[in-house]
Amino acid sequence: MKNDRVKVVADEVLSNNWYTLKKYTFDYQRADGQWERQSREAYDRGNGAVILLYNRAKQTVLLTRQFRIPTYVNGNEDGMLIEACAGLLDRDNAEDCIKRETEEETGYKIHAVEKIFEAYMSPGSVTEILYFFVAEYRDDMKVSNGGGSEQEQENIEVMELSFEKALAMVKTGEIRDAKTIMLLQYAQLNHLLAKNGQKESYQLSPAI
């Protein structure tokens, strides 16, 4: 729905090297009725999808580990980040995207996924909407070693962790990726790995 309190005056491309950085100038009507001119920068990298892969029988989850330069230059000592499998939509819909990314990154070919919600991850500066999924995996779904796309210079380590260990790693700070924390806490709060309908007694990780 259009917001009548916003009038975009201009948008200027500041960078189009990797993705698109724009400066937007707009008029905004405040609560007191007065109009004021503002300008903000917004980075458009497209939308994405992320998935938590879990195995109820083994009480495990599949995560990935890879180097992230933005974290390396902002306090992450080795730049390595543990994350749920994720990727940009490109021309795919969210479900097709996450199935493709799952096979590329983890080596598991999944068929049934469940969308649980969607969220703006950094609305102050990034346009991206991220679509969140969960899916159960089995050992017989493994078709390769994964590791990501060589063409995209991905070097991804696949990690199979107990669900209890993954939750503990949120608490210790070993897992600091927001989308991954959101998915793990969703699984915890909704008893996603409960066996035969029996609720598991995991210690609740602190809200982030």
C-alpha positions as CSV (number, residue, x, y, z in Angstrom):
1,M,0.0,0.0,0.0
2,K,1.3,3.4,-0.9
3,N,2.3,5.7,1.9
4,D,0.9,9.2,1.3
5,R,3.4,10.6,3.8
6,V,6.3,9.8,1.6
7,K,7.3,11.5,-1.7
8,V,10.4,10.2,-3.3
9,V,12.2,13.2,-5.0
10,A,15.2,11.5,-6.5
11,D,17.3,8.4,-6.5
12,E,21.0,8.4,-7.5
13,V,23.2,5.3,-8.2
14,L,26.3,5.6,-6.1
15,S,27.8,2.2,-7.0
16,N,26.9,-0.6,-9.3
17,N,30.0,-2.7,-9.0
18,W,28.8,-5.8,-7.3
19,Y,25.2,-5.0,-6.4
20,T,23.5,-1.6,-6.4
21,L,24.0,1.2,-3.8
22,K,21.6,4.1,-4.2
23,K,21.0,7.4,-2.5
24,Y,17.3,8.3,-2.1
25,T,16.1,11.8,-1.5
26,F,12.5,12.0,-0.2
27,D,10.0,14.2,1.6
28,Y,8.5,12.8,4.8
29,Q,5.5,14.1,6.6
30,R,6.0,14.0,10.4
31,A,3.4,13.2,12.9
32,D,2.8,16.9,13.5
33,G,2.0,17.4,9.8
34,Q,5.2,19.2,8.8
35,W,7.1,17.9,5.8
36,E,10.9,17.5,6.0
37,R,13.4,16.4,3.3
38,Q,15.6,13.5,4.1
39,S,18.2,11.4,2.3
40,R,19.2,7.8,2.9
41,E,21.4,5.3,1.2
42,A,20.1,1.8,0.5
43,Y,22.0,-1.3,-0.7
44,D,20.1,-3.5,-3.1
45,R,21.5,-7.0,-3.4
46,G,18.2,-8.7,-4.2
47,N,16.2,-11.0,-1.9
48,G,17.4,-14.3,-0.4
49,A,16.4,-17.5,1.2
50,V,17.7,-19.5,4.2
51,I,17.0,-23.0,5.6
52,L,17.5,-25.0,8.7
53,L,18.1,-28.6,7.8
54,Y,17.4,-31.0,10.7
55,N,17.3,-34.7,11.4
56,R,14.8,-35.7,14.0
57,A,16.1,-39.3,14.4
58,K,19.7,-38.2,15.0
59,Q,18.8,-34.9,16.8
60,T,21.2,-33.0,14.5
61,V,21.2,-30.0,12.2
62,L,23.3,-29.2,9.1
63,L,25.1,-25.9,9.1
64,T,27.9,-24.4,7.1
65,R,31.1,-22.5,7.9
66,Q,32.8,-20.0,5.5
67,F,34.9,-16.9,5.4
68,R,33.0,-13.6,5.5
69,I,35.1,-10.5,4.9
70,P,32.6,-8.0,6.4
71,T,32.8,-9.8,9.7
72,Y,36.6,-10.1,9.5
73,V,37.0,-6.3,9.3
74,N,34.6,-5.8,12.2
75,G,35.8,-7.9,15.1
76,N,35.5,-11.5,13.9
77,E,39.1,-12.6,14.5
78,D,39.4,-15.2,11.7
79,G,36.5,-14.1,9.6
80,M,34.9,-17.6,9.7
81,L,31.1,-17.7,10.3
82,I,28.8,-20.6,11.1
83,E,25.6,-20.2,9.2
84,A,22.5,-22.0,8.0
85,C,22.5,-22.7,4.3
86,A,21.4,-19.6,2.3
87,G,21.6,-17.9,-1.0
88,L,20.2,-15.1,-3.2
89,L,17.1,-15.8,-5.3
90,D,18.5,-14.6,-8.6
91,R,15.7,-15.4,-11.0
92,D,14.3,-18.3,-9.0
93,N,11.4,-18.3,-6.5
94,A,12.4,-18.7,-2.9
95,E,11.6,-22.4,-2.7
96,D,13.5,-23.3,-5.9
97,C,16.4,-21.2,-4.7
98,I,16.8,-22.8,-1.3
99,K,16.6,-26.3,-2.8
100,R,19.3,-25.4,-5.3
101,E,21.5,-23.8,-2.6
102,T,21.0,-26.7,-0.3
103,E,22.4,-29.1,-2.8
104,E,25.3,-26.8,-3.8
105,E,26.4,-26.0,-0.3
106,T,25.6,-29.1,1.7
107,G,25.4,-31.9,-0.9
108,Y,22.0,-32.9,0.2
109,K,19.1,-33.0,-2.4
110,I,15.9,-32.2,-0.6
111,H,12.4,-32.2,-2.1
112,A,10.0,-30.9,0.6
113,V,10.6,-27.6,2.4
114,E,8.4,-25.6,4.7
115,K,8.4,-21.8,4.6
116,I,8.0,-20.4,8.2
117,F,8.3,-16.7,7.8
118,E,10.1,-13.8,6.0
119,A,12.0,-10.9,7.4
120,Y,13.9,-7.7,6.5
121,M,17.3,-8.4,8.0
122,S,18.9,-4.9,8.0
123,P,16.1,-2.4,7.2
124,G,18.1,0.7,7.9
125,S,20.4,0.2,5.0
126,V,19.7,-3.0,3.0
127,T,16.6,-3.7,0.9
128,E,16.8,-7.5,1.2
129,I,13.9,-9.7,2.3
130,L,15.0,-13.1,3.5
131,Y,12.6,-16.1,3.2
132,F,13.1,-18.6,6.0
133,F,12.6,-22.4,5.5
134,V,13.0,-25.6,7.5
135,A,13.3,-29.1,6.1
136,E,14.2,-32.6,7.4
137,Y,17.2,-34.3,5.8
138,R,18.2,-38.0,5.8
139,D,21.6,-39.6,5.1
140,D,20.3,-41.1,1.9
141,M,19.6,-37.6,0.5
142,K,23.3,-36.9,0.2
143,V,24.4,-36.7,-3.5
144,S,27.7,-34.9,-3.1
145,N,30.1,-33.4,-0.6
146,G,28.7,-29.9,-1.2
147,G,31.1,-27.0,-0.6
148,G,29.4,-24.4,-2.7
149,S,30.0,-23.1,-6.3
150,E,33.6,-22.9,-7.5
151,Q,32.4,-20.3,-10.1
152,E,31.3,-18.0,-7.2
153,Q,34.6,-18.8,-5.3
154,E,32.8,-20.4,-2.4
155,N,34.8,-22.6,0.0
156,I,32.1,-23.9,2.3
157,E,32.6,-26.5,5.1
158,V,29.6,-28.6,5.9
159,M,29.0,-29.1,9.7
160,E,26.6,-31.7,11.2
161,L,26.0,-30.8,14.8
162,S,23.8,-32.0,17.5
163,F,20.9,-29.6,18.0
164,E,21.9,-29.3,21.7
165,K,25.4,-28.3,20.7
166,A,24.2,-25.8,18.1
167,L,22.0,-24.1,20.8
168,A,25.0,-24.0,23.2
169,M,27.1,-22.4,20.5
170,V,24.6,-19.5,20.3
171,K,25.1,-19.0,24.0
172,T,28.9,-19.1,23.8
173,G,29.0,-16.8,20.8
174,E,30.5,-19.4,18.5
175,I,27.3,-18.9,16.3
176,R,26.8,-15.2,15.7
177,D,24.9,-15.1,12.4
178,A,21.4,-13.6,12.9
179,K,19.5,-15.7,10.4
180,T,21.0,-18.9,11.9
181,I,20.1,-17.9,15.5
182,M,16.6,-17.1,14.4
183,L,16.1,-20.5,12.8
184,L,17.7,-22.4,15.8
185,Q,15.4,-20.5,18.2
186,Y,12.4,-21.2,16.0
187,A,13.2,-24.9,16.0
188,Q,13.7,-24.8,19.8
189,L,10.5,-22.9,20.6
190,N,8.4,-25.0,18.2
191,H,10.0,-28.3,19.3
192,L,10.9,-29.1,15.7
193,L,13.2,-32.0,16.6
194,A,10.8,-33.5,19.2
195,K,10.5,-37.3,18.7
196,N,7.1,-38.8,18.3
197,G,5.4,-35.6,19.5
198,Q,7.4,-35.7,22.8
199,K,8.8,-32.3,23.6
200,E,12.6,-32.2,24.2
201,S,13.9,-30.3,27.2
202,Y,16.6,-28.1,25.7
203,Q,17.8,-25.1,27.7
204,L,16.4,-21.9,26.1
205,S,19.2,-19.9,24.5
206,P,19.2,-16.1,25.4
207,A,17.2,-14.0,23.1
208,I,19.4,-12.0,20.7
